[in-house]
Amino acid sequence: MKAKETWINDTLNSLEGIRRATSDPGLFIKVQAEALHPMSKKRGFKGAYYWSAAACITLLIALNILSALYYHQSENLTGSGVAAVATDYLYFLRPVKL
């Protein structure tokens, strides 16, 4: 039990040299100024963010439509079921004409 008490005392005594943290001297003035004039800065997104998001969404929709059209077209050409899988994935097994 003696070792545990000495460990506790050593831990508590290790806190003796600690000082309080200091903050920026102008921080309180900045906080007060922001509290008095909360709308001094315009907050929100700029127009460039909206345009880039709209462009990305438009691109994704266009790619989705193009891939759906391509899939529909390739399905009509190759058929369906086993024949479609064989044509699409096993194209290298076609017989070679000599």
C-alpha positions, 0 to 999 in steps of 0.5 A: 500500500505504501507504493500506491500512496507514494505514486499518488503523492508523486502524481499530485506533486508533479502538478506544482510547477504548472501555470495557467494558459495565457491567451492573446491580449486582443482576443477579448476585444475581438470577441466583444466586437463580433458580439456587437456587430454579428453581421459585419461579415457576409457569411455563406457560400460564394457563387463559384461554389454553387456553379461548380456544384451545379456543373458537377451534378450536370456532368454526373446526370449526363454521364448517367444518361450516356451510360444508360443509352450505351447499355441499351444499345449494346443490349440490342446488339448482343442479345440477352442472357448467356449470349450477351455474356459470352459476346461481351466477356468472352470475345477472345474465344471467337474462332479464328478463320484461316 
